[in-house]
Amino acid sequence: MQRVRSILLAALLLITGMAPAKDQNAMGLTLTSPAFSAGGDIPVIHTCDGSDVSPPLSWSGLPPGTKSLALIVDDPDAPDPAAPQRTWVHWVLYNIPPNASGLAQGVAPHALPAGAREGLNDWQRSGYGGPCPPIGSHRYFHKLYALDTILPGSGKPTKRALESAMRGHVIAQTELIGLYRRK
């Protein structure tokens, strides 16, 4: 199953022009959270039903040549997983320095690693906006990209603008998927 998912992710990245710029070991870069396991439930504290604070995240296995990291958290099941209409963007971060090994729970903008910048989420604000699905169980993709460059300061880019800026600079990527259903 993991191999099929890796192949599908690679095909999607190739189609969207975000394929890695160099040959990579896809299993090297990892993203984890002590708050939830891959495919597990995201705790209420990280949602609109709780404190709406970002989950703690940690990563390892950055490939040689990594100059910066980018993180995008989104929900492809909006508004209804039975009939999704759009992907809702919850968090956009870029220019995370490669010496950073993660983000603390509820990380404030002033506490981000030096040089890291936030883009705009789909609430048209910077920062983390937690899961708040109107119906059903949604998947929340926490996608981490290792880049071979530091991106030019582009203010507060949207996910689309960040993906465009990353094109041709992704040398590795990984993801952590969490689930949430409102009670």
N, C-alpha and C positions, 0 to 999 in steps of 0.2 A: 504494500500500500504506500509506504514512504517513497519507494522508487517511482511509482506511478505519479505521485504528487510532485516529486522533483522534476520529472519529465514534463508534466503539464505546466509547472511554473516556468521552466526554461523555455518552453514553446511560447507561453504568454509573453515573457520578457523579450523574446526574439521578435515576435509580431509587433509589440509596442515600441521596439527600438531601444529597449532598456537592457538588452542582453549584456552579460559581462564583457568588458573590453578585452580581457585576457583569459586564458585557460585557468580554471580554478578548481579547487577541491571543495565542492558544495557542502560537504559534511564538516568542514573546518569551522566555519562561523556558526555560533550557536547563540540563541536568545532564550532566556529563561526568566521566570518570576517566582519568588517564594510565595506569592499570593495565590497563584493558581497554576495547575499543570497544563501541558499541551492538551487541548480538547476538553479541559475542565471548566467548571463554573467560576466566573469572576465574582469575587466577594462583593456584597452589597456596598461596602464602604467606597468602592471605586465607581459607583453608579449614581445616577440622579436620585435613587431611592435612599442613598446613604450620604456620605460626605462629599461625593463627587471628586475624590482625589485620585491622581494617577497611581497606578500600581508600581511597586518597585520592580525594576528590570535590571538584568545583568547580562553581559555578553562576554564571549571569549572566542579565540580562534581567528582573530583578524589576520587576513593574508598580508604577506609582505607588500609594501607599497601603498598601504592604506594611509591616506592623508586626512580623511574625515569620514564621518558616518552621518547617515540620515535615518530618521525614524518616521514612519507614517502609520497611524492607527486608523482603520476604517471598518465599516460595516456594509458588506455587499447585499444585505438582506432587507434593506429599508424600502418601504415601511413595513411590509409583511413578507416573511420568508416564503410563504406559499405563492406570492406574486410580487417578487422584488421589482422595484421600479428604478432604483438608483443606489449608488454606493455613498453612504454618509461618512464624511471625514470627521474624525474625533480629535486628531492631534497631528501636527506637522512640525518636525524638528530637523534642523540641518546644521552642518559645520560642527558637529559634535567631534571633539578632538579624539584621535585614536588612543591617547593615553587614558581616556575615561573607560571605566569597566562597567558602568551602569548608571542608573538614575534612581534616586531615593523615592520612596513613597511620597506622593504629594509634593514633588519637587516644585519650588517656586521659581519664577523667571530669574531672579537674582542668584539663585542657588544652582542654576544649570552650569555644567562644565564651562570653563573659560572659552569664549569664542562661539559657543553654541547659540543658535538663533531659532526663534519660533516663527512658523508661518501661520496662515489663517485656517481655522477649521470651518466646517459648514454652518456654524453659528455666526460666522464672520467676525470672529475674535481669535486672538492668539491664546495659546494655552490648551490644556487638556479639558475635554468635555466627555464625561463618562457615558457608558451605555444607558439608554433610556428608551428601549423599544416599545412602540405603541401596541404591538401584538406579537405573540409567539416568541420562540427562542431564536436569538440572533447570534451570528458568529462575528467576533471582533478580531481582525487581523492586525497584529503588531508586526510590522515589516521593517527589518533593519537592513540597511545597505552600506557596504564598505565601498568608498569611492577613492579613486586615484588622484583626487584634486580637492582643494578647498574651494567651495563655490563662491562666486562673487556675491557680495552683500546685495541681495535683491529685495531688501525690505522684508515684508511679510508675505511670502509667496503662498499661493494656494497649492494643494496637492498637485494639480495639473502643471502649474508653473515649475514646481520643484522637480517633478518627473521629467519635464522637458530639459531643465538645467542639468539633470543627472545623466541624460542620455549620452552613451559612449564612455561614461566614467565609472560605471558599476563594475567592480571586480569580484564581488561576492555579495550574496544576499541570503537572508534566512527569515523565518517568520515564526511567531507564536500565536496560536489561535485560542481564544477563550470564548466561552458561551455565557449568555445572560438572558433570562426570562423574568419579567416582572411578576411579582406575586399578586 
